[in-house]
Amino acid sequence: MKADVGLVGLAVMGQNLVLNIARKGYTVAVYNRTAERTKRFIEERVKSEKIVPAYSIEDFVNSLSKPRKIILMVKAGKPVDDMIGELLPYLEKGDLIIDGGNSHYADTDRRLKELAKEGILYLGMGVSGGEYGALHGPSLMPGGTRDAYALVERILMDIAARTEDGPCCTYVGDGSAGHFVKMVHNGIEYSIMQSIAEIYDLMRKGLNLSTEQIGSIFEDWNNGELSSFLMEISSKIMRWNDEETGKPLVELILDKAEQKGTGKWSTQAALDLGVPTFSMAASVFARVVSYYKEERQRLSKLYHKHLTLSESVTIEELEKALSLAYFLSYSQGIWLIHEASKTFNYGIDLLEVLRIWKGGCIIRSKMLDFLIELLKDSQDNLTFLNDEKAQKFVEERLDSAVKVSNFARSLAIPSPAINGCLDYLFSLTTDSLPANLIQAQRDFFGAHTFERIDKPGTFHVEWQPLD
Ligand SMILES: NC(=O)c1ccc[n+]([C@@H]2O[C@H](COP(=O)([O-])OP(=O)(O)OC[C@H]3O[C@@H](n4cnc5c(N)ncnc54)[C@H](OP(=O)(O)O)[C@@H]3O)[C@@H](O)[C@H]2O)c1
């Protein structure tokens, strides 16, 4: 009996995905670079599942039914190229490799082209939901050719999370579309996580609420319009006490946030494609600055911020501010995906993207239903803002968000994501920006020319004599 599918890379994601696939009735062959990890996995986690270990690449490939379908769940970057290089000598035309890691989309495009020359099919697939999602049903974002997708569609549909709108998997689009969408998913995730963290900071420092009280509020919010995976886990985190000290664990965790790159890549892509993802970029910088712990400690002793305190805020106003931040984080991400789809000819259906984010993934939330409704009303509504319902939604929350921002500012509490969302909104909804002065400055020092509001054409002024 040959295995239906193979998986390489038995770290947290790989192990759980294998168990998920096997529990759906498929036979899975597994391989990991370090044999010890494979042995431990088989001994400790595999019970009655149909999982076949292999300890050489050759045995692994030979244990698969043809055309072979191999999922890579290895560290992104060079390890993916290394694994492809090791597999290639044993593969035949028509076999399929699926990269389920967080690869950079440009790498996926390159690998697609290289493998097409060898007759090997390739999919770049975003997998969201962490280890729990991988085991119980992730959100899957595969991209590449339709032929390749057709080979594994049934398996992917079977293992994906399910909502009332179907399995959280769709053919996302051509080329690196799947990895691009997963990358932006993570960019949105950065922005929402940072927004929640800023509201938490304001609650503890501005309103003097205890961690437990914040946990209760987050729990309440999770039953309302902020219902989402990230709100749910944040409420649980607030209630988690350290076994050793009995204190809330979150209070004992060092305030230095790590990153693996997808937030940074989203921002880089946004800069390349010209999409103003203010809060996504600010959230990456928030993690960067968090890393300067010693510098922050030193400077915090030097600077005493005697600011005039703004009016305090209510819990309801905080909820509204966070809700607006969620909405605007999705807005930035969907716009970025649309722009990429146009530029790279991905052919992405944005409604499908929103639908497959409804279950399994880290950014799943009740708000996605509202966004789907807005996009269904008008497919051109890429920022969601061109709609009366969106206008009403924003207007009902804007005053609270500004109050929250002012309160945070007056306490010198940084709130880059909340402010990034507000600046994104204000910039997009302002007729007259001061870019006229920027243009004049550019023309002054570099003869870059400018346009005028009162007549067509391109103009330049000799602002100062050259000699
Ligand atoms: N963790 C998450 O929540 C999450 C969520 C979504 C997506 N992802 C993505 O999914 C992928 C797997 O993530 P992970 O957290 O499970 O594991 P990981 O820590 O990113 O990677 C570890 C795995 O990669 C293998 N590996 C590393 N270098 C290799 C090389 N040069 N050749 C062959 N294999 C190599 C390791 O094998 P050895 O045992 O031999 O070291 C191990 O199986 C990553 O791309 C990650 O970004 C992760």
The ligand as a MOL file (V3000), in Angstrom:
LIG
                    3D

  0  0  0     0  0            999 V3000
M  V30 BEGIN CTAB
M  V30 COUNTS 48 52 0 0 0
M  V30 BEGIN ATOM
M  V30 1 N 4.6060 27.6670 14.1560 0
M  V30 2 C 3.5160 28.2080 13.6660 0
M  V30 3 O 2.5620 28.5650 14.3880 0
M  V30 4 C 3.3570 28.3870 12.1830 0
M  V30 5 C 2.1230 28.7760 11.6570 0
M  V30 6 C 1.9640 28.8650 10.2810 0
M  V30 7 C 3.0290 28.6010 9.4470 0
M  V30 8 N 4.2400 28.2450 9.9800 0 CHG=1
M  V30 9 C 5.3310 27.9550 9.0380 0
M  V30 10 O 5.3810 26.5440 8.8510 0
M  V30 11 C 6.7380 26.1060 8.6700 0
M  V30 12 C 7.0730 25.0870 9.7500 0
M  V30 13 O 6.9530 25.7380 10.9970 0
M  V30 14 P 7.2970 25.0320 12.3910 0
M  V30 15 O 7.0980 26.0770 13.4370 0
M  V30 16 O 6.5770 23.7620 12.4820 0 CHG=-1
M  V30 17 O 8.8340 24.6510 12.2470 0
M  V30 18 P 10.1710 25.5260 12.0710 0
M  V30 19 O 10.7800 25.7230 13.4080 0
M  V30 20 O 9.9150 26.7300 11.2410 0
M  V30 21 O 11.0830 24.5180 11.2150 0
M  V30 22 C 11.5690 23.3250 11.7670 0
M  V30 23 C 11.5250 22.2090 10.7410 0
M  V30 24 O 12.3170 22.5650 9.5900 0
M  V30 25 C 13.2850 21.5270 9.3970 0
M  V30 26 N 14.4860 22.0760 8.7920 0
M  V30 27 C 15.1590 23.1810 9.1810 0
M  V30 28 N 16.2210 23.3750 8.3640 0
M  V30 29 C 16.2000 22.3660 7.4560 0
M  V30 30 C 17.0170 22.0300 6.3540 0
M  V30 31 N 18.0580 22.7960 6.0000 0
M  V30 32 N 16.6880 20.9330 5.6410 0
M  V30 33 C 15.6390 20.1790 5.9750 0
M  V30 34 N 14.8210 20.4420 7.0050 0
M  V30 35 C 15.1070 21.5400 7.7270 0
M  V30 36 C 13.5350 20.9860 10.7780 0
M  V30 37 O 14.1510 19.7260 10.7050 0
M  V30 38 P 15.1270 19.2060 11.8850 0
M  V30 39 O 14.2200 18.5090 12.8630 0
M  V30 40 O 16.0500 18.3140 11.1990 0
M  V30 41 O 15.7830 20.4090 12.4870 0
M  V30 42 C 12.1060 20.9380 11.3060 0
M  V30 43 O 11.3990 19.8430 10.7960 0
M  V30 44 C 7.5730 27.3820 8.7260 0
M  V30 45 O 7.7660 27.8960 7.4370 0
M  V30 46 C 6.7270 28.3360 9.5300 0
M  V30 47 O 7.0180 29.6870 9.2610 0
M  V30 48 C 4.4200 28.1130 11.3140 0
M  V30 END ATOM
M  V30 BEGIN BOND
M  V30 1 1 1 2
M  V30 2 2 2 3
M  V30 3 1 2 4
M  V30 4 1 4 5
M  V30 5 2 4 48
M  V30 6 2 5 6
M  V30 7 1 6 7
M  V30 8 2 7 8
M  V30 9 1 8 9
M  V30 10 1 8 48
M  V30 11 1 9 10
M  V30 12 1 9 46
M  V30 13 1 10 11
M  V30 14 1 11 12
M  V30 15 1 11 44
M  V30 16 1 12 13
M  V30 17 1 13 14
M  V30 18 2 14 15
M  V30 19 1 14 16
M  V30 20 1 14 17
M  V30 21 1 17 18
M  V30 22 2 18 19
M  V30 23 1 18 20
M  V30 24 1 18 21
M  V30 25 1 21 22
M  V30 26 1 22 23
M  V30 27 1 23 24
M  V30 28 1 23 42
M  V30 29 1 24 25
M  V30 30 1 25 26
M  V30 31 1 25 36
M  V30 32 1 26 27
M  V30 33 1 26 35
M  V30 34 2 27 28
M  V30 35 1 28 29
M  V30 36 1 29 30
M  V30 37 2 29 35
M  V30 38 1 30 31
M  V30 39 2 30 32
M  V30 40 1 32 33
M  V30 41 2 33 34
M  V30 42 1 34 35
M  V30 43 1 36 37
M  V30 44 1 36 42
M  V30 45 1 37 38
M  V30 46 2 38 39
M  V30 47 1 38 40
M  V30 48 1 38 41
M  V30 49 1 42 43
M  V30 50 1 44 45
M  V30 51 1 44 46
M  V30 52 1 46 47
M  V30 END BOND
M  V30 END CTAB
M  END
